[in-house]
Amino acid sequence: MPFDPADDSDLDARDLADLRERQHVLDVLAARSSATDLGRMVYPAGWKSCWYHDVVADHLDACLRYTRGQTGGIARLMVQIPFQHGKSTIIEMFVARALGIDPSLRIVNATYNANFARERIDNAQRWMSHPFYQAAFSTRFRQASAVDDEDDGHGNGKRRGRNADRLQDKVRNTANMFQVRHVAENGRSENRGGSFLSTSLGSGLNGRPYDIGIIDDPYRDEEMANSEIERRHIEERYDTIFESREAARSCQVLVFTRMHPDDLMGYALPRWQRAGIPHAVLRFPAILDEEPALYDPRQQGQGLSAALYSGAPEIKPQSWYESKRLLIQPWTWETSWQQRPTTRVGEFFQHGWCKYYDPSDLRDVDKFWVSIDCAAKAAGASW
């Protein structure tokens, strides 16, 4: 139909279509450049992300640059953040985006439980199946060739015949791993070796080298983190399995809520520092009550996901954080919410009890006692 410049309605429709197309192009470019922007496009009903998600996404991008041999990268990243603040979602978006940018990457995600780990697989596939993702990237999770089913679905181990019904291995992939393929402009797909494996921090990683290794919640709960046996078990798996699966340019990302001073972050960080590995530590206290980090824009007393200004996104209001601080035991608040790990011992000798005195006020004191608990362990000094 020929364009009629005198037809205002036709002009408006064309302009509107052009604006929509330009906006779509801008959205695609944004999704390719940021995991948070990708999340806003593919998450159901829109993802309400906050400033700290952008901070985490920027540092994850630095990890991706390191792995790909680009400048400005970091080899290790720690993200310390309270419960239920979207840390796993930003990790899933990062995985989807990283595979979209480079379908040759081998990414692993390790956690405390295989069932929890499978949720990362399901969600990553969900984001990568979204029409917007497929418009932004040419990476697809692999619909592999059909395979024979070796079970009748009731745990009887019944093997089907060669010509029996066959299953698409998207079902097989969903268990704890899927491969990806790059789709060229001519529609042909090629396997560049990329994959995503999500499993427990243990034997599931055997024989699985990675380019990006993520540990998301290695502890099930505070009880597990407070067990010295469990902590040592996690440390051994980290040393003997996770560390040994690195490639030459691998990066590591540890993201979880602190639950103990000697948890995996407390164990790994001094080793990274001694080895001179380029790294970053992001710590997000639930309520800012100290000098803020350079990446933290909050004023004193503001909650992590409270609105920082009029019209800003808000996931949890300021009142929610204030009530949590009153409801939770002090050591749990300090450790898991403020990300300043302590133990219940602090209940007996609290910092506020220690006072300063002028020597002139202590003239009548006959004896002074000094008690020092060095917390020495069989493995060596821990002070």
C-alpha positions as CSV (number, residue, x, y, z in Angstrom):
1,M,0.0,0.0,0.0
2,P,1.6,3.3,-1.0
3,F,2.5,5.8,1.7
4,D,0.2,8.9,1.8
5,P,1.9,11.8,3.7
6,A,-1.5,13.5,4.0
7,D,-2.9,10.5,6.0
8,D,-2.0,11.4,9.6
9,S,-3.3,8.1,10.9
10,D,-1.1,6.1,8.5
11,L,1.8,8.3,9.5
12,D,1.2,7.8,13.2
13,A,1.0,4.0,12.7
14,R,4.3,4.0,10.7
15,D,6.0,6.1,13.3
16,L,4.8,3.9,16.1
17,A,6.0,0.8,14.4
18,D,9.4,2.4,13.7
19,L,9.7,3.5,17.4
20,R,8.8,0.0,18.5
21,E,11.4,-1.5,16.2
22,R,14.1,0.9,17.5
23,Q,13.1,0.1,21.1
24,H,13.4,-3.6,20.4
25,V,16.9,-3.1,18.9
26,L,17.9,-1.1,22.0
27,D,16.5,-3.8,24.3
28,V,18.5,-6.5,22.5
29,L,21.7,-4.5,22.8
30,A,21.0,-3.9,26.5
31,A,20.3,-7.6,27.1
32,R,23.6,-8.5,25.4
33,S,25.5,-6.1,27.6
34,S,24.0,-6.8,31.1
35,A,22.6,-9.8,32.9
36,T,20.2,-7.5,34.8
37,D,18.8,-6.1,31.5
38,L,18.4,-9.6,30.2
39,G,16.5,-10.5,33.4
40,R,14.1,-7.6,32.9
41,M,13.2,-8.9,29.4
42,V,12.8,-12.6,30.1
43,Y,11.6,-12.9,33.7
44,P,7.8,-13.4,34.0
45,A,5.9,-10.2,34.6
46,G,9.2,-8.3,34.6
47,W,12.1,-8.6,37.0
48,K,12.3,-5.9,39.7
49,S,16.0,-5.5,40.0
50,C,17.8,-3.2,42.4
51,W,21.1,-1.3,42.3
52,Y,23.1,-4.2,43.9
53,H,22.0,-6.5,41.1
54,D,23.7,-4.2,38.7
55,V,26.9,-4.1,40.8
56,V,27.0,-7.9,40.9
57,A,26.3,-8.1,37.2
58,D,29.2,-5.7,36.4
59,H,31.6,-7.9,38.4
60,L,30.3,-11.1,36.8
61,D,31.0,-9.5,33.5
62,A,34.6,-8.9,34.7
63,C,34.8,-12.6,35.4
64,L,33.6,-13.3,31.9
65,R,36.2,-11.0,30.4
66,Y,39.0,-12.8,32.4
67,T,37.9,-16.2,31.1
68,R,37.8,-15.0,27.5
69,G,41.3,-13.4,27.8
70,Q,40.1,-9.8,27.7
71,T,41.4,-6.8,29.6
72,G,39.8,-5.7,32.9
73,G,38.9,-9.1,34.2
74,I,39.0,-10.7,37.6
75,A,39.7,-14.4,38.3
76,R,37.8,-14.7,41.6
77,L,34.6,-13.1,42.9
78,M,32.9,-13.4,46.3
79,V,29.3,-12.1,46.7
80,Q,28.1,-11.9,50.3
81,I,24.4,-11.1,50.5
82,P,21.4,-11.8,52.8
83,F,18.8,-14.4,52.2
84,Q,16.1,-13.9,49.6
85,H,17.6,-11.0,47.7
86,G,17.8,-12.5,44.2
87,K,21.3,-13.8,44.2
88,S,20.4,-17.1,42.4
89,T,18.3,-15.3,39.8
90,I,21.2,-13.0,38.8
91,I,23.5,-16.0,38.6
92,E,21.0,-17.7,36.3
93,M,20.8,-14.7,34.0
94,F,24.6,-14.5,34.0
95,V,24.9,-18.1,32.9
96,A,22.3,-17.6,30.1
97,R,24.0,-14.4,28.9
98,A,27.5,-15.9,29.1
99,L,26.5,-18.8,27.0
100,G,24.8,-16.5,24.6
101,I,28.0,-14.4,24.2
102,D,30.3,-17.4,24.0
103,P,28.7,-20.8,23.3
104,S,32.1,-22.6,23.8
105,L,32.1,-21.9,27.6
106,R,31.8,-24.7,30.0
107,I,30.0,-23.5,33.1
108,V,29.4,-25.4,36.3
109,N,27.3,-24.5,39.3
110,A,27.8,-26.4,42.6
111,T,25.6,-26.2,45.6
112,Y,24.7,-28.2,48.7
113,N,22.0,-30.4,47.2
114,A,21.4,-32.0,43.7
115,N,17.7,-31.2,43.8
116,F,18.4,-27.5,44.4
117,A,21.0,-27.6,41.7
118,R,18.5,-28.9,39.1
119,E,16.4,-25.7,39.6
120,R,19.3,-23.7,38.1
121,I,19.2,-26.0,35.0
122,D,15.4,-25.6,34.7
123,N,15.5,-21.9,35.1
124,A,18.5,-21.3,32.7
125,Q,16.7,-23.3,30.1
126,R,13.5,-21.3,30.7
127,W,15.4,-18.0,30.1
128,M,17.1,-19.3,27.1
129,S,13.8,-20.5,25.6
130,H,12.3,-17.0,25.8
131,P,11.6,-15.4,22.4
132,F,13.5,-12.3,23.5
133,Y,16.6,-14.3,24.4
134,Q,16.5,-16.0,21.0
135,A,16.3,-12.7,19.3
136,A,19.3,-11.4,21.2
137,F,21.5,-14.4,21.0
138,S,22.2,-17.2,18.5
139,T,22.9,-19.8,21.2
140,R,20.3,-22.6,21.9
141,F,20.4,-25.3,24.5
142,R,20.9,-28.5,22.7
143,Q,17.9,-30.7,21.7
144,A,20.2,-33.7,21.3
145,S,19.5,-36.7,19.2
146,A,17.0,-39.2,20.6
147,V,18.1,-41.8,23.1
148,D,16.7,-45.1,24.2
149,D,14.9,-45.0,27.5
150,E,16.3,-47.5,29.9
151,D,13.5,-47.2,32.5
152,D,9.8,-47.8,32.3
153,G,9.2,-44.7,34.5
154,H,8.4,-46.7,37.6
155,G,12.0,-47.5,38.6
156,N,11.9,-51.0,37.2
157,G,14.9,-50.5,34.9
158,K,13.0,-52.0,31.9
159,R,15.0,-51.5,28.7
160,R,13.1,-50.7,25.6
161,G,13.8,-52.2,22.2
162,R,15.7,-50.5,19.5
163,N,12.6,-49.5,17.6
164,A,10.6,-48.5,20.6
165,D,9.5,-44.9,21.5
166,R,12.5,-42.6,21.9
167,L,12.9,-39.5,23.9
168,Q,14.3,-36.1,23.1
169,D,17.3,-35.6,25.3
170,K,16.1,-32.2,26.5
171,V,14.5,-34.4,29.2
172,R,17.9,-36.0,29.8
173,N,19.6,-32.7,29.8
174,T,17.2,-31.2,32.3
175,A,18.5,-33.5,35.0
176,N,21.7,-31.7,35.8
177,M,23.4,-30.6,32.5
178,F,22.7,-29.4,29.1
179,Q,24.9,-28.6,26.1
180,V,24.5,-25.6,23.8
181,R,24.8,-25.0,20.1
182,H,25.5,-21.9,18.0
183,V,23.0,-21.3,15.2
184,A,24.5,-19.6,12.2
185,E,22.7,-17.2,9.9
186,N,22.0,-19.9,7.4
187,G,20.2,-21.9,10.1
188,R,22.8,-24.5,10.6
189,S,23.8,-25.3,14.2
190,E,27.2,-26.3,15.4
191,N,28.5,-27.6,18.7
192,R,31.3,-25.4,20.0
193,G,31.6,-27.4,23.2
194,G,29.7,-25.1,25.6
195,S,27.6,-26.6,28.4
196,F,26.0,-25.8,31.8
197,L,26.3,-28.3,34.6
198,S,24.6,-27.8,37.9
199,T,25.1,-30.4,40.7
200,S,26.2,-30.8,44.3
201,L,29.6,-29.9,45.4
202,G,31.1,-33.3,45.2
203,S,31.6,-36.3,42.9
204,G,29.2,-34.8,40.3
205,L,32.0,-32.6,39.2
206,N,34.5,-35.4,38.6
207,G,35.8,-35.3,35.1
208,R,34.1,-32.0,34.4
209,P,36.6,-29.2,33.6
210,Y,35.1,-25.7,33.6
211,D,35.8,-22.2,32.4
212,I,33.5,-20.6,34.9
213,G,32.9,-22.3,38.2
214,I,30.1,-21.1,40.5
215,I,29.5,-22.1,44.1
216,D,26.0,-21.0,45.1
217,D,24.9,-21.9,48.6
218,P,27.3,-24.7,49.7
219,Y,25.5,-24.9,53.1
220,R,21.9,-26.0,53.5
221,D,21.3,-24.0,56.7
222,E,23.0,-22.5,59.7
223,E,23.2,-25.9,61.4
224,M,25.3,-27.3,58.6
225,A,27.5,-24.3,58.5
226,N,28.1,-24.4,62.3
227,S,29.3,-28.0,62.1
228,E,33.1,-28.2,62.0
229,I,32.9,-31.6,60.4
230,E,30.6,-30.3,57.6
231,R,32.8,-27.2,57.0
232,R,35.9,-29.4,56.7
233,H,34.0,-31.6,54.3
234,I,33.2,-28.6,52.1
235,E,36.8,-27.4,52.3
236,E,38.1,-30.8,51.2
237,R,35.7,-30.9,48.3
238,Y,36.6,-27.4,47.3
239,D,40.3,-28.2,47.3
240,T,40.3,-31.7,45.8
241,I,37.4,-31.4,43.4
242,F,36.5,-27.8,42.5
243,E,40.0,-26.4,42.4
244,S,41.3,-29.3,40.4
245,R,38.7,-28.9,37.6
246,E,40.0,-25.5,36.5
247,A,41.2,-24.7,33.0
248,A,44.1,-22.3,32.3
249,R,41.8,-19.2,32.2
250,S,39.0,-20.4,34.6
251,C,37.3,-18.0,37.0
252,Q,35.5,-18.8,40.2
253,V,32.4,-17.2,41.7
254,L,31.3,-17.8,45.3
255,V,27.9,-16.4,46.1
256,F,26.0,-17.1,49.3
257,T,24.9,-15.8,52.6
258,R,27.5,-15.9,55.4
259,M,26.7,-18.3,58.2
260,H,29.9,-18.7,60.1
261,P,33.3,-17.0,60.3
262,D,35.1,-20.1,59.1
263,D,32.7,-20.9,56.2
264,L,34.0,-21.4,52.7
265,M,34.5,-17.7,52.1
266,G,36.5,-17.4,55.2
267,Y,38.5,-20.4,54.1
268,A,39.1,-19.4,50.5
269,L,39.7,-15.7,50.6
270,P,43.1,-15.8,52.5
271,R,44.3,-18.4,50.0
272,W,43.4,-16.2,47.0
273,Q,45.2,-13.3,48.7
274,R,48.4,-15.3,49.3
275,A,48.4,-16.6,45.7
276,G,48.0,-13.1,44.4
277,I,45.0,-14.0,42.3
278,P,43.0,-10.9,41.0
279,H,39.7,-11.0,42.9
280,A,36.9,-8.9,44.3
281,V,34.7,-9.2,47.4
282,L,31.2,-7.7,47.3
283,R,29.6,-7.4,50.7
284,F,26.0,-6.2,51.0
285,P,24.8,-5.7,54.6
286,A,21.0,-5.7,55.0
287,I,21.1,-2.3,56.7
288,L,24.0,0.1,56.1
289,D,25.5,0.9,59.6
290,E,29.1,1.5,58.7
291,E,31.3,3.3,56.2
292,P,29.8,2.3,52.8
293,A,31.9,0.5,50.2
294,L,32.6,2.5,47.0
295,Y,30.0,0.5,45.1
296,D,27.3,1.0,47.8
297,P,25.2,4.2,47.2
298,R,23.1,4.0,50.4
299,Q,22.9,6.5,53.2
300,Q,23.4,5.3,56.8
301,G,20.5,3.2,58.0
302,Q,19.0,2.4,54.6
303,G,17.9,-1.2,53.8
304,L,19.5,-3.2,50.9
305,S,16.5,-3.2,48.6
306,A,14.6,-0.3,50.0
307,A,13.9,2.6,47.6
308,L,16.9,4.9,47.6
309,Y,15.0,7.8,46.1
310,S,11.5,8.7,44.9
311,G,10.4,6.3,42.1
312,A,13.3,3.9,42.7
313,P,12.5,0.1,42.6
314,E,11.8,-1.4,46.0
315,I,11.7,-5.1,46.7
316,K,11.5,-4.8,50.5
317,P,10.6,-1.6,52.3
318,Q,12.7,-0.1,55.0
319,S,10.2,-1.2,57.7
320,W,10.8,-4.8,56.7
321,Y,14.5,-4.6,57.5
322,E,13.9,-2.8,60.8
323,S,11.5,-5.5,62.0
324,K,13.9,-8.2,61.0
325,R,16.6,-6.7,63.1
326,L,14.4,-6.7,66.1
327,L,13.1,-10.3,65.6
328,I,16.4,-12.1,64.8
329,Q,19.0,-13.2,67.4
330,P,22.0,-10.8,67.4
331,W,24.5,-13.3,66.2
332,T,22.3,-14.4,63.3
333,W,21.6,-10.7,62.3
334,E,25.3,-9.9,62.4
335,T,26.4,-13.0,60.5
336,S,23.7,-13.7,57.9
337,W,22.1,-10.3,57.5
338,Q,25.0,-7.9,58.0
339,Q,27.5,-10.3,56.5
340,R,29.8,-9.8,59.6
341,P,30.3,-13.4,60.6
342,T,30.3,-14.1,64.3
343,T,29.2,-17.1,66.5
344,R,26.9,-17.5,69.5
345,V,29.9,-17.1,71.8
346,G,29.4,-13.3,71.2
347,E,26.2,-13.7,73.3
348,F,28.4,-14.2,76.4
349,F,31.1,-11.6,75.8
350,Q,29.6,-8.8,73.8
351,H,31.5,-6.0,72.3
352,G,29.4,-3.3,74.1
353,W,30.6,-4.6,77.4
354,C,34.2,-3.5,76.7
355,K,34.8,0.0,78.0
356,Y,37.7,2.5,78.0
357,Y,38.9,4.1,81.2
358,D,41.4,6.8,82.1
359,P,44.4,5.4,84.0
360,S,43.9,8.1,86.6
361,D,40.5,6.6,87.5
362,L,42.1,3.2,88.3
363,R,44.6,4.3,91.0
364,D,42.9,2.2,93.7
365,V,43.1,-1.1,91.6
366,D,45.6,-3.5,93.1
367,K,45.7,-6.1,90.4
368,F,45.1,-6.3,86.7
369,W,44.1,-9.5,84.9
370,V,44.5,-10.0,81.2
371,S,42.9,-13.0,79.5
372,I,43.8,-13.9,75.9
373,D,42.0,-16.6,73.9
374,C,44.1,-17.2,70.9
375,A,41.7,-19.8,69.4
376,A,44.6,-22.0,68.3
377,K,43.6,-25.1,66.4
378,A,45.4,-28.3,65.5
379,A,45.6,-27.0,61.9
380,G,47.5,-23.9,63.0
381,A,46.8,-20.5,64.5
382,S,43.5,-18.9,63.6
383,W,43.9,-15.3,64.8
